[in-house]
């Protein structure tokens, strides 16, 4: 229905102008040719309205044709104003000047040369100038409205692009978190195969199977992320993202590599918090564990979760400091992720222990 509204308004405007012209002519003039002039006026107005669907593909041509039709048809002014508004959304100054000049010439020709053929009376120069100025004022109003529509569309497109950029950044963070974890597991198991000569055949087979499984999972997750990036305009259903409820499974997976990881919940169950916050906390723990394996291999790691009276949730991952400061893109991404979730993240060495600590406001759930 909204698509037909502009055509309906243009048609009504043209019909109103035709009725005004008809009333004026029948009252002030007489003659056998007046009826023919009014029929031609209405017919040209209908043609001008009929070509309006083409104004999006050829805005300048349709606008110039419609305003030129005003020389023989006042009912074509309604469609001409609609075309002019569409033309203005393109923000081309030379097009606007061409439309205004064509309309001024058309109105002058219609007022001074065409209509006097049927009425026998030529209006004065002042009357013609007044008609032209009034028509140009209507054209200016239509173009201002078109400029407003164009600006609003550009703003909406800008917001949409910002949304796409933010979503791509989120996907990139997810890809970094997931793939870094998988690939670090593959590297650790591969290192065990390369340097441990005491492994039995069955142990070597199990390690190789673990490497293969994690490599396949990494490839599958990479394909999934790339699929979302390729089809970001389509309705893509993302799989459920991991939350703190999957934390024990993550730690069990890390322990399979031989790493010593301890989960400290303070005697409480895993905190139940809002899903997006829970997902953020899981990713922080996952990235911190990946960094620990990369920069402090073999060092024991402690994961601590504390919920303070349903008001604050604190996540801390710590391991003995090995003399290697790890201040890379991973920690920068985690800091940004924590801030987006309304919290803050700190990291550094305290009492010989490297700690990554994130704190979030946590209303009761």
C-alpha positions in Angstrom: 0.0 0.0 0.0 2.8 2.4 0.8 4.3 2.0 -2.6 1.1 3.2 -4.3 0.8 6.2 -2.0 3.2 8.5 -4.0 1.4 7.7 -7.2 -2.0 8.4 -5.6 -0.8 11.7 -4.2 0.6 12.8 -7.6 -2.6 11.7 -9.3 -4.7 13.6 -6.9 -2.6 16.8 -7.2 -2.8 16.6 -11.0 -6.6 16.0 -10.8 -7.0 19.0 -8.5 -5.0 21.3 -10.8 -7.1 20.0 -13.8 -10.3 20.8 -12.0 -9.1 24.3 -11.2 -8.1 24.8 -14.8 -11.5 23.5 -16.1 -13.5 25.7 -13.7 -11.5 28.8 -14.7 -11.8 28.1 -18.4 -15.5 27.4 -18.4 -16.2 30.5 -16.3 -13.9 33.0 -18.0 -13.8 31.8 -21.6 -16.0 30.2 -24.3 -15.2 28.4 -27.5 -15.5 25.1 -29.3 -11.9 24.2 -28.7 -11.9 24.5 -24.9 -13.2 20.9 -24.5 -10.4 19.6 -26.8 -7.8 21.4 -24.7 -9.0 20.0 -21.5 -9.1 16.5 -22.9 -5.5 16.8 -24.1 -4.5 18.2 -20.7 -6.0 15.2 -18.9 -4.5 12.7 -21.4 -1.0 14.1 -21.1 -1.3 14.2 -17.3 -2.3 10.5 -17.3 0.7 9.6 -19.5 3.0 11.6 -17.2 1.7 9.6 -14.3 2.0 6.3 -16.1 5.8 6.7 -16.7 6.5 7.5 -13.1 7.6 3.9 -12.2 10.6 4.5 -14.5 11.8 7.5 -12.4 14.1 5.3 -10.2 16.0 3.9 -13.3 16.0 7.1 -15.3 15.3 10.0 -12.9 16.5 12.9 -15.1 14.8 11.8 -18.3 11.4 11.1 -16.6 11.6 14.4 -14.6 12.4 16.5 -17.7 9.7 14.8 -19.7 7.1 15.4 -17.0 8.0 19.1 -16.4 8.1 19.6 -20.2 4.5 18.2 -20.4 3.5 21.1 -18.2 3.5 23.2 -21.4 0.3 21.6 -22.5 -1.0 20.0 -19.3 -1.3 21.4 -15.8 -2.4 18.0 -14.6 1.2 16.8 -15.4 2.5 19.0 -12.6 1.6 16.4 -10.0 3.6 13.6 -11.6 6.4 16.2 -12.3 6.7 17.1 -8.6 6.9 13.4 -7.7 9.7 12.9 -10.3 11.5 16.0 -9.0 11.4 14.7 -5.4 12.9 11.4 -6.6 15.5 13.3 -8.6 16.5 15.4 -5.6 17.4 12.2 -3.6 20.4 11.7 -6.0 21.8 15.1 -4.9 22.9 16.3 -8.3 22.8 20.0 -8.5 23.0 20.2 -12.3 20.0 17.9 -12.5 18.0 20.2 -10.2 19.0 23.3 -12.3 18.0 21.5 -15.6 14.6 20.5 -14.1 13.9 24.1 -12.9 14.9 25.6 -16.2 12.8 23.2 -18.2 9.8 23.8 -15.9 10.1 27.6 -16.3 10.3 27.3 -20.1 7.4 24.9 -20.2 5.1 27.1 -18.1 6.0 30.2 -20.1 5.3 28.4 -23.4 2.0 27.0 -22.1 0.9 30.3 -20.7 2.0 32.6 -23.5 1.7 30.5 -26.6 -0.3 27.2 -26.2 -3.4 28.1 -24.1 -4.1 31.4 -26.0 -4.7 29.3 -29.1 -7.9 27.9 -27.5 -9.0 30.9 -25.5 -8.0 33.8 -27.8 -6.6 35.7 -24.8 -2.9 36.0 -23.9 -2.1 36.8 -20.2 0.2 39.6 -19.3 3.9 39.1 -18.7 3.3 39.8 -15.0 0.7 37.1 -14.8 2.9 34.6 -16.6 5.8 35.4 -14.3 3.6 34.9 -11.3 2.5 31.5 -12.5 6.1 30.5 -13.3 7.4 31.6 -9.9 4.5 29.8 -8.1 5.3 26.6 -10.0 9.0 26.9 -9.3 8.2 27.3 -5.6 6.2 24.1 -5.7 9.2 22.4 -7.4 11.5 23.7 -4.7 9.3 22.3 -2.0 9.3 18.9 -3.7 13.1 18.9 -4.1 13.6 19.8 -0.5 11.4 16.9 0.5 13.5 14.7 -1.8 16.7 15.9 -0.2 15.3 15.0 3.2 14.4 11.5 2.0 17.8 11.0 0.5 19.6 12.1 3.7 17.4 9.8 5.7 18.1 6.9 3.4 21.9 7.5 3.6 21.7 7.7 7.4 19.8 4.4 7.5 22.3 2.8 5.2 25.1 4.1 7.4 23.5 2.6 10.5 23.1 -0.7 8.6 26.7 -0.7 7.6 27.8 0.1 11.1 25.7 -2.9 12.3 27.3 -5.1 9.7 30.8 -4.0 10.7 30.1 -4.6 14.4 28.7 -8.0 13.6 31.8 -8.9 11.6 34.0 -7.7 14.4 32.0 -9.9 16.8 32.4 -12.9 14.5 36.1 -12.2 14.2 36.5 -12.2 18.0 34.6 -15.5 18.2 36.8 -17.0 15.5 39.9 -15.9 17.3 38.7 -17.3 20.6 37.6 -20.7 19.2 40.4 -21.3 16.7 43.2 -20.1 19.1 42.0 -22.7 21.6 41.7 -25.5 19.1 45.0 -24.8 17.4 46.9 -24.5 20.7 45.6 -28.0 21.7 46.8 -29.3 18.3 50.2 -27.7 18.9 50.6 -29.1 22.4 49.7 -32.6 21.4 52.0 -32.4 18.3 54.8 -31.2 20.6 54.3 -34.2 22.8 54.5 -36.6 19.8 57.7 -34.8 18.6 59.7 -34.7 21.8 58.4 -37.6 24.0 60.1 -40.8 23.0 58.7 -42.8 25.9 55.1 -42.9 24.5 53.7 -46.3 23.9 52.1 -47.1 20.6 48.6 -46.9 22.0 49.4 -43.5 23.7 50.8 -42.2 20.4 47.7 -43.4 18.5 45.4 -41.6 21.1 47.4 -38.4 20.8 47.3 -38.5 17.0 43.5 -39.1 17.2 43.2 -36.1 19.5 45.2 -33.9 17.1 43.0 -35.1 14.2 39.8 -34.5 16.1 40.8 -30.9 17.1 42.0 -30.1 13.6 38.7 -31.3 12.2 36.8 -29.2 14.8 38.9 -26.1 14.0 38.2 -26.5 10.3 34.5 -27.0 10.8 34.3 -23.9 13.0 36.3 -21.9 10.5 33.9 -23.0 7.7 31.0 -22.0 9.8 32.3 -18.5 10.6 33.3 -17.9 6.9 29.8 -19.1 5.9 28.2 -16.5 8.1 30.5 -13.8 6.7 29.6 -14.8 3.1 25.8 -14.9 3.8 25.5 -11.9 6.2 22.5 -10.6 4.3 20.6 -13.9 4.6 18.9 -15.4 7.6 21.6 -17.5 9.1 20.8 -19.4 12.2 23.8 -19.5 14.5 24.4 -22.5 16.7 24.1 -21.9 20.5 27.2 -20.3 21.9 29.0 -21.8 24.9 28.3 -20.4 28.3 29.7 -20.9 31.8 27.6 -24.1 32.0 30.1 -25.6 29.5 33.1 -24.5 31.6 33.7 -27.9 33.2 33.8 -29.5 29.7 36.4 -26.9 28.6 38.6 -27.6 31.6 38.3 -31.3 31.0 39.4 -30.9 27.4 42.4 -28.8 28.6 43.4 -31.4 31.2 43.5 -34.1 28.5 46.6 -32.3 27.2 48.3 -32.9 30.5 47.9 -29.4 31.8 47.0 -28.9 35.5 43.9 -26.8 35.7 41.9 -26.1 38.9 38.4 -24.7 39.1 37.7 -22.7 42.2 34.0 -21.9 42.7 34.3 -21.2 46.5 32.1 -24.1 47.3 29.2 -22.8 45.2 27.8 -24.1 41.9 28.6 -22.4 38.6 27.0 -18.9 38.7 23.8 -18.6 36.7 23.9 -15.2 35.0 22.3 -13.6 31.9 23.3 -15.6 28.8 25.3 -12.9 27.0 27.4 -12.2 30.2 27.8 -16.0 30.7 29.1 -16.3 27.1 31.5 -13.4 27.6 32.9 -15.0 30.8 33.4 -18.3 29.1 35.3 -16.7 26.2 37.5 -14.8 28.7 38.4 -18.1 30.5 39.0 -19.8 27.1 41.3 -17.1 25.8 43.2 -16.9 29.2 43.8 -20.7 29.1 45.0 -20.5 25.6 47.5 -17.7 26.6 48.6 -19.8 29.6 49.4 -22.8 27.3 51.3 -20.5 24.9 53.3 -18.4 27.3 53.6 -20.7 30.4 53.5 -24.3 29.2 53.3 -26.8 32.0 52.5 -24.2 34.6 49.4 -25.0 36.8 46.4 -22.7 36.1 43.6 -21.7 38.5 40.2 -20.6 37.3 38.3 -18.8 40.0 34.6 -17.6 39.8 33.0 -15.5 42.5 29.6 -14.0 42.7 29.1 -11.3 45.3 25.6 -11.2 46.7 24.1 -11.3 43.2 25.7 -7.9 42.5 29.1 -8.6 41.0 30.6 -11.5 39.1 34.4 -11.9 39.1 36.3 -14.2 36.8 40.0 -14.7 37.4 42.5 -17.0 35.6 46.0 -17.1 37.2 49.2 -19.1 36.8 52.8 -18.7 38.1 54.7 -16.0 36.2 57.4 -17.4 33.9 59.1 -14.1 33.0 57.3 -13.7 29.7 54.9 -10.8 29.6 51.9 -11.5 27.3 50.3 -8.3 26.2 49.0 -9.1 22.8 45.9 -8.8 20.7 44.2 -11.5 22.6 44.2 -9.5 25.9 43.3 -6.4 24.0 40.3 -8.2 22.5 39.3 -9.5 26.0 39.5 -6.0 27.5 37.2 -4.7 24.7 34.8 -7.6 25.2 34.6 -7.0 28.9 33.9 -3.3 28.4 31.1 -4.0 26.0 29.5 -6.3 28.6 29.6 -3.4 31.1 32.6 -4.6 33.1 36.3 -4.1 33.1 39.3 -6.4 32.8 42.8 -6.1 34.3 45.9 -8.2 33.8 49.4 -8.2 35.2 51.8 -9.8 37.7 51.0 -9.8 41.4 53.2 -11.7 43.9 54.8 -13.8 41.3 51.5 -14.8 39.7 50.1 -13.6 36.4 46.4 -12.8 36.7 43.7 -12.0 34.3 40.7 -10.6 36.2 37.4 -9.5 34.9 34.6 -8.0 37.0 31.0 -7.5 35.8 27.9 -6.1 37.4 25.7 -9.1 38.0 22.0 -8.6 38.9 20.2 -11.6 40.3 19.0 -14.0 37.6 
